[in-house]
Amino acid sequence: MSVPCFLSSAARSFGLPCPVAGLLCSRLLVPSPITRQMDHLERTASNSRQNAVYPAQVCGMINESETVKHLRIAVHPDFSFKAGQWVDLFIPGVEKVGGFSMCSSPGLLQQEGVIELAVKYTKHPPAHWIHTTCAVGSRVAMRVGGDFFFDPSPSDPSVDLLLVAGGVGINPLYSILLHTRDLLQLNRTSGGRDYNIGSAHLCYSAKNTHELLFKSSIIEACREFPDNFSCDFHVTQQSTDVDLHLQPFINRGRITEEELRAHVDPQRTLCYLCGPPPMIEAISKTLMDFGLPKDRIVFEKWW
């Protein structure tokens, strides 16, 4: 696939070659002398990152919910990532660097040359820009990072995934779920079992059903592979009746210990958690109390 002209011009807008080596890092990591909360680059300084910064262009944009914008972004042909990882998002004219987990699968990138982000509204400059200024055609640059990912090889033993999400913490877990579905589809079309895929259960909590992102496609995946996928949605502040088609999947209240226990096998379960830090800490402790080893609990805290 040739490099679209907009990718080259996007690189020029940053004054850097295409693809861009990670030369921005030293300048952007210089801390401000003003006392403030740590930004994304500082919080993730110890995480793995790719070296290259790639130009990209927004090619689609919808409202995923009243508070979440869903972006579709065309990327450079050399761009690659693992399901669950995030991007450093560099926006022309915005000093702060955004950090957003991808909510699409590596398979979509391979097929269409795009990745997707779902960004909740906040006053933090990158998120605020996405909600107030970003449009189809906007040029940005991105660098992939993160140690939170699921990337099995065909020779790996089968595991059962327990995915636990709070709010927009669903993004990397949705990427993992989609990647697992892609691998199951690959097994089906190849006529064999190229990947040893076990089960995947998603526990997903949000304020109400409107804030349960990707719910329809999650349910669709569960129906496509009923022997492999299952999900339970939780709503904590639902004030209206739940739609009939969602009722079989909806639980009122927080994720319970009983639900977690039903999906924990210390020998097979690999758990990925993403959500508010208090939720992650409480669920991690509960899972360890159930006998799940600490090294089988992988978490990502978004602040």
Secondary structure, DSSP 4 states (H G I P E B T S, - for coil): -PPPHHHHHHHHHTTS-SSBPSTHHHHHTSPPSS-----HHHHTTTS-B-S-BEEEEEEEEEESSSSEEEEEEEE-TT----TT-EEEEE-TT--SPEEEEB-S-HHHHHHHSEEEEEEE--SSHHHHHHHHT--TT-EEEEEEE-S------TTSPPEEEEEEEEGGGHHHHHHHHHHHHHHHHHHHHHTS--S-EEEEEEEEEESSGGG-TTHHHHHHHHHHSTTTEEEEEEESS--SPPPTTTGGGEEESSPPHHHHHTT--TTTEEEEEEE-HHHHHHHHHHHHHTT--GGGEEEEE--
